[in-house]
Amino acid sequence: MAGTPKPGGQDLRLEDVTKRFGTFVAVDNLSLTIPSGSFFALLGPSGCGKTTTLRMVAGLEEPTEGVIWIGDEDVTHTKPYKRPVNTVFQNYALFPHLDIFENIAFGLRRRGSKSVKGEVEAALELVELSGMARRKPAQLSGGQQQRVALARAIVNRPAVLLLDEPLGALDLKLRRQMQIELKRIQTEVGLTFIHVTHDQEEAMTMADTIAVMNAGQVEQMGSPGELYEAPNTTFVANFLGQSNLVRASVSGTDGDHLVLDLHGEKLSMPASRRTSGTDDLLIGIRPEKIQLAPAGEPGSSRDRNVLPGGVVSDASFTGVSTQYLVRMPWGQELMVFVQNLGTGGVLRPGTQVDLHWNPEHTFALDGSGDVNAGVERIEGSPVGVG
């Protein structure tokens, strides 16, 4: 909170951490260093090991193998209440019979703090609930209750604050507001926040660094921009946003660019954007990077990649954009998101179009990768695969 000393040098480190439940490996030889004062997200689908990792940091599960450090202290076998860690859960876990002031003061009183009033008031000011100290939890909205849970955790000044799907119970609009608030609060207090979520937007909005988890391991770690613009695997490309993945092969080079053969069409991309040394590739283009043009018309630049012969098969107006499915001559449907700028109408299904995009926006993955890895499924069917 404002005025609270920021803990220094207490990086969280997981070294070769594995957690088994019987024969099932929930976390598989995981090593991570989370710098002190950072906002870090563990992102992945259900069952990927992110919550188990969080519970091991909290002390609610013990690693089968490996070591957990906070600063210079080995906390692998330390009891939860002796760790400099607090957790904010999705269900808030507030005491219904205590007012907001006493909910926040609970941990301070157990520690024997001599400045309970001042610390609670500062925490309430931080989460913008100063006028609600004497209300009961049932008198607050879901978002306000989540702020109380956050204030109660922060007031104890932990080295690490764990956030376990903290916004999952809120409606969409309130969830987005709280994403901004959580980032503001983390920046102000300077604590290490570790946020577990399956919501890609939530992770990208708040986190400085994201670790995308899959089957107990980290698939890729980096800033939101790095992961989105340059995914290393099909899982990351599909799970973090949506991608069009099309099979292609390298047919040559042109300076620092690769020349690609994609179903008979010649395309270009920077050689630096290839993550695989093989010539059989999966070419990736994000839907919002593509421009639609009526068939045969030139795009906005002669230096752009062009895929001709598309036919609009579906158009969905979402307000911010229109989302198209375009069937290509080889039978694959590609996604195109066109921002709503108030010019032009929605293209009707059956319209013939060409797809244009900047070669710099192309990324290339190993062609042997699973094109459906990381794709969310509805009733067993892949959604959003290009």
ZILINBEL-V533200 format. One line per field, one symbol per residue. phi: phi as a letter, one per 30 degrees, with the letter a starting at -180 (. if undefined). Layout:
BEGIN
phi->???
END
This chain:
BEGIN
phi->.eiddddcicdcbcchdbbccicdcdbbhdbbbcdeiccccccldeidjdddddddddjdbcddbjbccbiccdcecddedccdbbbccdcihddddcddeddddedddddidcbeedddddddddchbedbecdceddcddddddddedddddddhddbcccchdcdccdeddddddeddddddddddiddccccaccddddddcddbbcdcahibddabldedddddbdcbdddeddcibbccbdabdclbbiccccccbhiccbbadddccccddccbcdcbdeddcccbeeiddddadcddbcdidbdcabbdcjdbccccbdcedjdcccbccddcibicdddejddbccbadedddbbcedddddcdiddcbhicdcidc
END
